[in-house]
Amino acid sequence: MGFNRPSKIQEKALPMMLADPPQDLIAQSQSGTGKTAAFVLAMLSRVKADQTFPQCICLSPTFELALQTGQVVEQMGQFCTNIKVEYAVRGNRLSKGSVLEAQIIIGTPGTMLDWCFKRQLIDLKKISVFVLDEADVMISTQGYADQSVRITRSLPKDCQMLLFSATFEDSVWVFANRLISDANIIKLRKEELTLDNIRQFFDPCENKEQKYRALCNIYGTITIAQAIIFCQTRRIAKWLSQEMAKDGHQVALLSGELDVEQRAAVIQRFRDGKEKVLITTNVCARGIDIEQVSIVINFDLPVDRDGKIDCETYLHRIGRTGRFGKKGLAVNLVEKHSLNLLCEIEKHFNTKIKQLNTDDIDELEKIEY
């Protein structure tokens, strides 16, 4: 798969995850550091291929992330004979009387709960590895935390529990301790939460039209493999995709109003390079791993319901570029009345975001790498 040496999280986590007897783990890891490959390796190592029933469960907060994790399982597991994966996600309708023969089940909490308790497709007493990915998102998504807890309470005592989270605020700790007691803990020091490999810029703008002009200047000057543009609302995302399409750009639009199959198709087309630009809301801020993304543009800065800056989502958004130690580029198009939000991001991450004049083509050319 092109791994020559382990990343930091792999180096620390793999000996614990592959130890005998199995050890539980609560780990903090930034996106793009190879944690998926690490816990997939742990699942594949525990599976008994000759036993055709569910043995490992991985819970993800979104359909897209579940699918992506499954692709890693399929890629890494291609040399493991007779290991199958099944997706417990909305839209995967199994016929009545189905018997699950896949050893690894990856899915979202609601559907997983349904398969375990209502339809009784999964015998939780036979699960040997339970992975909870993006725990911080699970907590902030209505109902997901309770659904996760309900599943874990039915697992056998010797089931290996692996919990991953990009952030480790108090709420994550409380949740982690509800699920797993006496686990090994890998926690990043504040200085390790770094954005060093992503160069960040901002351009102050008056309105969305001026932002759009800035975007066109960036796109006309910088050589871009693929780009993700984040908008705060579906309405703005739709408007932007229409404007870019009118100007002849090949764009894909991904927002929460699309159904599961449509979302999967949009991501796959973008992954295959059929569209160079993905315009999205926060649906795509977490976990989507597409190596060719060389620039992230925040058409709007991420804010919570109270209008306060959401630093964690900012970290995840710009983390779609600069994956696995590569260089990345992030440009924030900020309305002048929102510049105070940018200052809060700088303060939170102890970083300096440089101002960029997107009307100056020479200046734009200088930031290419």
C-alpha positions, -999 to 999 in steps of 0.1 A, spaced: 0 0 0 30 23 -1 37 24 37 74 24 42 75 33 79 48 38 105 34 72 113 35 84 149 0 71 158 8 37 141 41 34 159 24 40 193 -9 23 187 -1 -9 167 19 -27 195 -10 -22 219 -37 -31 193 -19 -63 182 -8 -74 216 -18 -107 231 -40 -108 251 -58 -79 233 -56 -44 249 -82 -16 249 -71 17 235 -84 53 236 -63 73 211 -62 109 199 -50 113 163 -53 140 137 -69 131 104 -45 121 77 -21 103 101 -29 67 92 -52 57 121 -77 40 98 -49 17 84 -39 10 120 -73 -1 134 -81 -20 101 -49 -40 106 -60 -47 142 -94 -60 130 -79 -81 102 -54 -96 127 -82 -108 150 -107 -122 124 -110 -159 121 -117 -164 83 -131 -199 87 -159 -186 109 -186 -169 88 -204 -146 112 -197 -110 124 -166 -107 146 -156 -71 143 -177 -39 144 -165 -4 133 -189 25 140 -185 57 119 -205 89 123 -212 93 85 -221 71 56 -191 85 36 -166 76 64 -180 41 68 -176 35 31 -141 49 31 -131 27 60 -146 -3 42 -125 4 12 -93 3 34 -105 -30 48 -110 -44 13 -77 -31 1 -57 -44 31 -77 -76 33 -73 -86 -3 -46 -111 8 -67 -125 36 -86 -153 21 -124 -154 27 -127 -122 48 -158 -103 39 -171 -68 48 -207 -57 51 -220 -21 55 -246 -14 81 -257 19 66 -290 35 56 -299 23 21 -283 -11 24 -315 -31 26 -310 -67 34 -339 -90 26 -359 -107 53 -343 -139 66 -308 -128 56 -279 -143 74 -248 -122 77 -216 -141 68 -193 -111 67 -168 -111 96 -163 -73 96 -193 -49 98 -188 -12 93 -217 12 97 -234 42 113 -249 39 148 -287 40 139 -285 12 113 -260 -8 134 -284 -7 164 -313 -18 141 -292 -48 128 -281 -58 163 -314 -55 183 -344 -52 161 -334 -75 132 -309 -96 153 -285 -100 123 -255 -96 146 -248 -116 178 -229 -90 199 -217 -118 222 -195 -130 193 -178 -97 186 -141 -97 194 -131 -62 182 -152 -30 185 -139 2 169 -154 36 175 -140 62 150 -143 100 153 -157 98 189 -159 136 191 -184 137 162 -204 108 177 -209 129 208 -220 160 190 -245 141 167 -279 138 183 -285 103 197 -253 88 184 -236 87 218 -265 68 234 -267 44 205 -230 37 207 -233 31 245 -262 7 240 -242 -14 215 -211 -15 237 -230 -26 268 -240 -58 250 -204 -67 240 -186 -95 258 -161 -86 285 -131 -98 265 -140 -78 234 -112 -54 224 -124 -18 225 -106 8 203 -118 44 204 -103 72 182 -110 109 184 -93 139 168 -101 161 198 -101 153 235 -123 178 252 -139 169 285 -171 156 268 -149 131 249 -132 119 281 -166 114 298 -179 95 269 -148 74 265 -149 65 302 -185 55 298 -175 30 271 -141 18 282 -125 16 316 -88 9 322 -77 15 286 -43 24 273 -44 61 264 -25 79 236 -31 116 239 -14 143 218 3 172 236 -11 206 225 21 213 205 16 181 185 -17 193 172 0 209 143 -10 226 111 26 231 100 24 213 67 -7 234 56 0 270 45 -30 292 55 -40 325 39 -70 348 41 -85 374 18 -109 400 33 -140 404 11 -171 426 11 -197 401 1 -203 367 -16 -198 382 -51 -164 395 -42 -156 361 -26 -165 345 -59 -142 368 -78 -114 359 -54 -121 322 -59 -119 326 -97 -86 344 -94 -72 316 -72 -85 290 -96 -72 308 -127 -37 312 -113 -27 283 -90 -22 249 -104 -47 228 -86 -49 190 -86 -83 189 -68 -100 214 -45 -127 212 -18 -147 244 -12 -166 246 21 -197 267 26 -217 272 58 -252 266 43 -267 244 15 -281 276 -1 -247 292 -5 -232 258 -17 -259 255 -43 -255 291 -55 -217 287 -58 -219 254 -77 -243 271 -102 -220 301 -106 -189 279 -112 -208 256 -136 -219 287 -156 -183 297 -159 -174 263 -173 -159 246 -142 -166 210 -136 -179 209 -101 -196 184 -78 -220 194 -51 -223 174 -19 -247 184 9 -269 167 35 -300 168 14 -287 142 -10 -297 106 -2 -271 80 6 -266 66 -29 -263 101 -44 -237 111 -18 -216 80 -25 -218 86 -62 -206 123 -58 -177 112 -36 -167 84 -60 -167 107 -91 -146 132 -72 -122 105 -60 -119 93 -97 -110 128 -108 -142 133 -129 -147 166 -112 -119 187 -100 -139 208 -75 -161 195 -47 -184 221 -31 -197 210 2 -211 219 36 -196 203 68 -208 169 56 -173 165 41 -152 181 69 -144 149 86 -124 119 74 -128 121 37 -94 111 24 -86 121 -12 -49 123 -18 -51 147 -49 -68 175 -29 -41 202 -30 -62 232 -18 -91 237 6 -110 270 3 -133 281 31 -159 302 13 -174 307 47 -156 302 81 -172 274 102 -194 287 130 -217 270 155 -254 278 160 -245 308 182 -223 323 155 -191 315 174 -161 301 155 -159 263 154 -121 257 156 -124 219 156 -144 219 123 -118 244 109 -90 219 118 -109 191 101 -118 211 70 -83 222 62 -70 188 71 -86 175 38 -54 188 23 -18 181 34 -26 144 41 1 121 55 27 148 59 24 163 24 22 201 19 -12 216 17 -28 250 10 -59 265 27 -74 299 17 -101 316 38 -124 341 21 -136 362 50 -162 390 51 -147 420 68 -172 419 97 -160 383 104 -123 390 107 -125 387 145 -134 350 139 -101 346 121 -82 361 151 -98 334 173 -86 306 150 -50 321 151 -52 323 189 -66 288 193 -39 271 171 -12 296 180 -6 303 144 -4 332 120 -27 333 89 -12 355 62 -33 380 43 -34 374 5 -45 398 -22 -63 376 -47 -65 404 -72 -26 404 -74 -17 376 -98 20 379 -90 13 374 -53 -9 344 -61 18 328 -83 43 331 -54 23 308 -31 25 280 -56 48 251 -46 
